[in-house]
Structures are given as structure tokens and as C-alpha cells.
Amino acid sequence: MPLDDIAGGLLGGVFRFVVYVLVGIFFEAIIKGTGHIVLVTLRPSKEPSETACAVVGLLFWGALVVAGVLILRSLLN
């Protein structure tokens, strides 16, 4: 039915938009924000670039996940 195709396309577009917005907010606020805080703390005289903030933020959260897994494994053994 053409109505099914239209409704499916519309819902798919809305879903893609919502996911795009949520991922954008998550990446901008959580990852880049954390990277900015870390870089400004370590180098207060320089303004960090967006790329540097993203890389440092990803490294920070990756290290935090790895540390959490290692702590959990040591507590369970």
C-alpha cells in the first residue's frame, strides 16, 4: 500500500533525525566537554581545538571504562 510506504518513510526519517540529534548532543556535551575540561586544566594558557577536545575526551572515557572493568574484575575474583 502506498500509505504504508509513506508512513514508513516518514517514521524512518523522524527516527534518523532524533538519533542524529541525540548523538550530536552526546558527542558535543559529554565527549568534547570532558576533553575541553581536561585540556584547559592541563594547559590553561592555550585554547584547545575541537579535534583535540574530541580526541582527549574519547581517550578519557575509554580509560575510564577500562579502569572500571579492571576494578570490577579484581573485585569479583
N, CA, C and O atoms as a GROMACS GRO file, in nm:
protein
  308
    1MET      N    1   0.084  -0.118   0.000
    1MET     CA    2   0.000   0.000   0.000
    1MET      C    3   0.088   0.124   0.000
    1MET      O    4   0.191   0.127   0.068
    2PRO      N    5   0.050   0.226  -0.074
    2PRO     CA    6   0.128   0.350  -0.077
    2PRO      C    7   0.129   0.420   0.058
    2PRO      O    8   0.227   0.485   0.094
    3LEU      N    9   0.020   0.407   0.134
    3LEU     CA   10   0.014   0.472   0.265
    3LEU      C   11   0.118   0.413   0.360
    3LEU      O   12   0.179   0.485   0.438
    4ASP      N   13   0.139   0.282   0.352
    4ASP     CA   14   0.240   0.217   0.435
    4ASP      C   15   0.380   0.268   0.401
    4ASP      O   16   0.461   0.292   0.490
    5ASP      N   17   0.407   0.284   0.273
    5ASP     CA   18   0.538   0.334   0.230
    5ASP      C   19   0.561   0.476   0.278
    5ASP      O   20   0.670   0.510   0.324
    6ILE      N   21   0.458   0.559   0.268
    6ILE     CA   22   0.471   0.698   0.312
    6ILE      C   23   0.492   0.704   0.463
    6ILE      O   24   0.580   0.776   0.510
    7ALA      N   25   0.412   0.631   0.539
    7ALA     CA   26   0.423   0.631   0.685
    7ALA      C   27   0.557   0.572   0.729
    7ALA      O   28   0.621   0.624   0.821
    8GLY      N   29   0.600   0.464   0.663
    8GLY     CA   30   0.729   0.404   0.697
    8GLY      C   31   0.845   0.497   0.666
    8GLY      O   32   0.939   0.507   0.745
    9GLY      N   33   0.838   0.565   0.554
    9GLY     CA   34   0.943   0.661   0.519
    9GLY      C   35   0.946   0.779   0.615
    9GLY      O   36   1.053   0.826   0.653
   10LEU      N   37   0.828   0.827   0.653
   10LEU     CA   38   0.820   0.939   0.746
   10LEU      C   39   0.872   0.901   0.882
   10LEU      O   40   0.949   0.976   0.942
   11LEU      N   41   0.833   0.785   0.933
   11LEU     CA   42   0.882   0.740   1.064
   11LEU      C   43   1.032   0.713   1.061
   11LEU      O   44   1.102   0.742   1.158
   12GLY      N   45   1.080   0.658   0.951
   12GLY     CA   46   1.224   0.635   0.939
   12GLY      C   47   1.302   0.765   0.940
   12GLY      O   48   1.408   0.773   1.001
   13GLY      N   49   1.250   0.866   0.872
   13GLY     CA   50   1.315   0.996   0.871
   13GLY      C   51   1.315   1.063   1.007
   13GLY      O   52   1.414   1.122   1.049
   14VAL      N   53   1.202   1.053   1.076
   14VAL     CA   54   1.193   1.111   1.212
   14VAL      C   55   1.288   1.039   1.305
   14VAL      O   56   1.358   1.102   1.385
   15PHE      N   57   1.292   0.906   1.296
   15PHE     CA   58   1.383   0.828   1.382
   15PHE      C   59   1.528   0.865   1.355
   15PHE      O   60   1.606   0.882   1.449
   16ARG      N   61   1.567   0.878   1.228
   16ARG     CA   62   1.704   0.918   1.194
   16ARG      C   63   1.737   1.056   1.249
   16ARG      O   64   1.847   1.078   1.299
   17PHE      N   65   1.642   1.148   1.240
   17PHE     CA   66   1.664   1.283   1.292
   17PHE      C   67   1.683   1.282   1.443
   17PHE      O   68   1.774   1.347   1.494
   18VAL      N   69   1.599   1.208   1.514
   18VAL     CA   70   1.609   1.201   1.660
   18VAL      C   71   1.743   1.140   1.702
   18VAL      O   72   1.808   1.190   1.793
   19VAL      N   73   1.783   1.033   1.635
   19VAL     CA   74   1.912   0.970   1.667
   19VAL      C   75   2.026   1.066   1.636
   19VAL      O   76   2.121   1.076   1.714
   20TYR      N   77   2.019   1.136   1.524
   20TYR     CA   78   2.122   1.233   1.487
   20TYR      C   79   2.135   1.343   1.594
   20TYR      O   80   2.247   1.380   1.631
   21VAL      N   81   2.023   1.394   1.642
   21VAL     CA   82   2.026   1.499   1.744
   21VAL      C   83   2.082   1.445   1.875
   21VAL      O   84   2.166   1.510   1.938
   22LEU      N   85   2.037   1.326   1.916
   22LEU     CA   86   2.086   1.270   2.043
   22LEU      C   87   2.235   1.238   2.038
   22LEU      O   88   2.306   1.263   2.134
   23VAL      N   89   2.282   1.184   1.928
   23VAL     CA   90   2.425   1.154   1.913
   23VAL      C   91   2.504   1.284   1.910
   23VAL      O   92   2.611   1.292   1.970
   24GLY      N   93   2.453   1.384   1.843
   24GLY     CA   94   2.521   1.514   1.839
   24GLY      C   95   2.531   1.576   1.977
   24GLY      O   96   2.637   1.627   2.014
   25ILE      N   97   2.424   1.573   2.052
   25ILE     CA   98   2.426   1.627   2.188
   25ILE      C   99   2.522   1.548   2.274
   25ILE      O  100   2.600   1.607   2.349
   26PHE      N  101   2.517   1.416   2.265
   26PHE     CA  102   2.606   1.332   2.345
   26PHE      C  103   2.751   1.361   2.312
   26PHE      O  104   2.833   1.380   2.402
   27PHE      N  105   2.784   1.366   2.183
   27PHE     CA  106   2.923   1.385   2.144
   27PHE      C  107   2.971   1.523   2.182
   27PHE      O  108   3.082   1.538   2.233
   28GLU      N  109   2.890   1.626   2.157
   28GLU     CA  110   2.930   1.762   2.187
   28GLU      C  111   2.945   1.784   2.337
   28GLU      O  112   3.046   1.837   2.383
   29ALA      N  113   2.846   1.744   2.412
   29ALA     CA  114   2.845   1.775   2.555
   29ALA      C  115   2.935   1.683   2.636
   29ALA      O  116   3.016   1.729   2.716
   30ILE      N  117   2.920   1.555   2.617
   30ILE     CA  118   2.990   1.460   2.703
   30ILE      C  119   3.136   1.444   2.660
   30ILE      O  120   3.226   1.460   2.742
   31ILE      N  121   3.160   1.415   2.536
   31ILE     CA  122   3.296   1.382   2.492
   31ILE      C  123   3.380   1.508   2.474
   31ILE      O  124   3.488   1.519   2.533
   32LYS      N  125   3.333   1.602   2.394
   32LYS     CA  126   3.412   1.723   2.372
   32LYS      C  127   3.419   1.809   2.498
   32LYS      O  128   3.521   1.873   2.524
   33GLY      N  129   3.312   1.811   2.575
   33GLY     CA  130   3.313   1.888   2.700
   33GLY      C  131   3.416   1.835   2.799
   33GLY      O  132   3.489   1.912   2.861
   34THR      N  133   3.422   1.704   2.813
   34THR     CA  134   3.521   1.644   2.901
   34THR      C  135   3.662   1.671   2.851
   34THR      O  136   3.751   1.705   2.929
   35GLY      N  137   3.682   1.656   2.721
   35GLY     CA  138   3.814   1.684   2.663
   35GLY      C  139   3.855   1.828   2.683
   35GLY      O  140   3.971   1.856   2.711
   36HIS      N  141   3.760   1.920   2.670
   36HIS     CA  142   3.790   2.062   2.691
   36HIS      C  143   3.831   2.088   2.835
   36HIS      O  144   3.927   2.160   2.860
   37ILE      N  145   3.758   2.029   2.929
   37ILE     CA  146   3.792   2.047   3.071
   37ILE      C  147   3.930   1.993   3.102
   37ILE      O  148   4.008   2.057   3.172
   38VAL      N  149   3.962   1.875   3.049
   38VAL     CA  150   4.094   1.815   3.074
   38VAL      C  151   4.204   1.901   3.013
   38VAL      O  152   4.305   1.927   3.078
   39LEU      N  153   4.186   1.945   2.890
   39LEU     CA  154   4.289   2.024   2.823
   39LEU      C  155   4.308   2.160   2.887
   39LEU      O  156   4.420   2.208   2.900
   40VAL      N  157   4.199   2.225   2.927
   40VAL     CA  158   4.211   2.356   2.992
   40VAL      C  159   4.277   2.340   3.128
   40VAL      O  160   4.350   2.429   3.172
   41THR      N  161   4.252   2.229   3.196
   41THR     CA  162   4.317   2.205   3.324
   41THR      C  163   4.467   2.183   3.307
   41THR      O  164   4.546   2.232   3.386
   42LEU      N  165   4.505   2.109   3.203
   42LEU     CA  166   4.647   2.080   3.181
   42LEU      C  167   4.722   2.196   3.116
   42LEU      O  168   4.839   2.218   3.146
   43ARG      N  169   4.655   2.270   3.027
   43ARG     CA  170   4.720   2.382   2.956
   43ARG      C  171   4.628   2.504   2.963
   43ARG      O  172   4.556   2.533   2.868
   44PRO      N  173   4.630   2.576   3.075
   44PRO     CA  174   4.535   2.687   3.090
   44PRO      C  175   4.562   2.806   2.998
   44PRO      O  176   4.471   2.886   2.975
   45SER      N  177   4.682   2.820   2.946
   45SER     CA  178   4.714   2.937   2.864
   45SER      C  179   4.672   2.922   2.718
   45SER      O  180   4.667   3.021   2.645
   46LYS      N  181   4.640   2.800   2.673
   46LYS     CA  182   4.603   2.776   2.534
   46LYS      C  183   4.458   2.731   2.523
   46LYS      O  184   4.409   2.656   2.606
   47GLU      N  185   4.392   2.780   2.419
   47GLU     CA  186   4.254   2.736   2.391
   47GLU      C  187   4.261   2.612   2.301
   47GLU      O  188   4.316   2.619   2.191
   48PRO      N  189   4.207   2.499   2.347
   48PRO     CA  190   4.217   2.375   2.268
   48PRO      C  191   4.124   2.377   2.146
   48PRO      O  192   4.019   2.440   2.148
   49SER      N  193   4.166   2.306   2.042
   49SER     CA  194   4.082   2.293   1.923
   49SER      C  195   3.973   2.189   1.947
   49SER      O  196   3.979   2.113   2.043
   50GLU      N  197   3.874   2.188   1.860
   50GLU     CA  198   3.766   2.091   1.873
   50GLU      C  199   3.816   1.948   1.853
   50GLU      O  200   3.770   1.856   1.920
   51THR      N  201   3.910   1.931   1.761
   51THR     CA  202   3.965   1.798   1.737
   51THR      C  203   4.040   1.747   1.859
   51THR      O  204   4.024   1.631   1.899
   52ALA      N  205   4.120   1.833   1.918
   52ALA     CA  206   4.194   1.793   2.038
   52ALA      C  207   4.098   1.759   2.152
   52ALA      O  208   4.120   1.663   2.225
   53CYS      N  209   3.992   1.838   2.167
   53CYS     CA  210   3.893   1.810   2.271
   53CYS      C  211   3.825   1.674   2.247
   53CYS      O  212   3.803   1.598   2.342
   54ALA      N  213   3.793   1.645   2.122
   54ALA     CA  214   3.728   1.518   2.091
   54ALA      C  215   3.821   1.400   2.119
   54ALA      O  216   3.779   1.300   2.177
   55VAL      N  217   3.946   1.412   2.078
   55VAL     CA  218   4.042   1.302   2.098
   55VAL      C  219   4.067   1.279   2.247
   55VAL      O  220   4.064   1.166   2.294
   56VAL      N  221   4.091   1.386   2.321
   56VAL     CA  222   4.117   1.372   2.464
   56VAL      C  223   3.992   1.322   2.537
   56VAL      O  224   4.002   1.242   2.630
   57GLY      N  225   3.875   1.369   2.496
   57GLY     CA  226   3.752   1.320   2.558
   57GLY      C  227   3.730   1.172   2.534
   57GLY      O  228   3.693   1.099   2.626
   58LEU      N  229   3.754   1.126   2.411
   58LEU     CA  230   3.742   0.984   2.382
   58LEU      C  231   3.844   0.902   2.461
   58LEU      O  232   3.811   0.796   2.514
   59LEU      N  233   3.967   0.951   2.468
   59LEU     CA  234   4.069   0.880   2.546
   59LEU      C  235   4.032   0.875   2.695
   59LEU      O  236   4.051   0.772   2.760
   60PHE      N  237   3.980   0.984   2.747
   60PHE     CA  238   3.941   0.988   2.888
   60PHE      C  239   3.832   0.887   2.917
   60PHE      O  240   3.844   0.807   3.011
   61TRP      N  241   3.725   0.889   2.836
   61TRP     CA  242   3.615   0.796   2.862
   61TRP      C  243   3.655   0.652   2.835
   61TRP      O  244   3.609   0.561   2.904
   62GLY      N  245   3.741   0.630   2.736
   62GLY     CA  246   3.792   0.494   2.712
   62GLY      C  247   3.874   0.444   2.830
   62GLY      O  248   3.858   0.330   2.873
   63ALA      N  249   3.961   0.530   2.884
   63ALA     CA  250   4.041   0.492   3.000
   63ALA      C  251   3.953   0.468   3.122
   63ALA      O  252   3.980   0.379   3.202
   64LEU      N  253   3.847   0.548   3.135
   64LEU     CA  254   3.756   0.530   3.248
   64LEU      C  255   3.682   0.396   3.239
   64LEU      O  256   3.664   0.329   3.340
   65VAL      N  257   3.641   0.357   3.119
   65VAL     CA  258   3.573   0.228   3.101
   65VAL      C  259   3.670   0.113   3.130
   65VAL      O  260   3.634   0.017   3.198
   66VAL      N  261   3.793   0.124   3.078
   66VAL     CA  262   3.893   0.019   3.102
   66VAL      C  263   3.923   0.008   3.251
   66VAL      O  264   3.931  -0.103   3.305
   67ALA      N  265   3.939   0.121   3.319
   67ALA     CA  266   3.965   0.119   3.463
   67ALA      C  267   3.847   0.057   3.538
   67ALA      O  268   3.867  -0.020   3.632
   68GLY      N  269   3.727   0.090   3.498
   68GLY     CA  270   3.609   0.033   3.563
   68GLY      C  271   3.601  -0.118   3.546
   68GLY      O  272   3.568  -0.190   3.640
   69VAL      N  273   3.631  -0.165   3.425
   69VAL     CA  274   3.629  -0.309   3.400
   69VAL      C  275   3.737  -0.379   3.483
   69VAL      O  276   3.711  -0.484   3.542
   70LEU      N  277   3.856  -0.323   3.488
   70LEU     CA  278   3.964  -0.384   3.566
   70LEU      C  279   3.932  -0.387   3.715
   70LEU      O  280   3.961  -0.485   3.784
   71ILE      N  281   3.873  -0.279   3.764
   71ILE     CA  282   3.835  -0.276   3.907
   71ILE      C  283   3.726  -0.378   3.934
   71ILE      O  284   3.732  -0.449   4.035
   72LEU      N  285   3.628  -0.386   3.847
   72LEU     CA  286   3.520  -0.484   3.865
   72LEU      C  287   3.574  -0.627   3.861
   72LEU      O  288   3.533  -0.711   3.942
   73ARG      N  289   3.664  -0.654   3.768
   73ARG     CA  290   3.721  -0.789   3.760
   73ARG      C  291   3.802  -0.823   3.883
   73ARG      O  292   3.799  -0.937   3.930
   74SER      N  293   3.876  -0.726   3.938
   74SER     CA  294   3.957  -0.753   4.057
   74SER      C  295   3.868  -0.772   4.180
   74SER      O  296   3.903  -0.849   4.270
   75LEU      N  297   3.756  -0.704   4.184
   75LEU     CA  298   3.665  -0.719   4.299
   75LEU      C  299   3.590  -0.851   4.293
   75LEU      O  300   3.556  -0.908   4.397
   76LEU      N  301   3.562  -0.901   4.173
   76LEU     CA  302   3.488  -1.026   4.160
   76LEU      C  303   3.575  -1.149   4.178
   76LEU      O  304   3.524  -1.258   4.203
   77ASN      N  305   3.706  -1.134   4.167
   77ASN     CA  306   3.796  -1.251   4.184
   77ASN      C  307   3.838  -1.269   4.326
   77ASN      O  308   3.913  -1.361   4.357
   0.00000   0.00000   0.00000
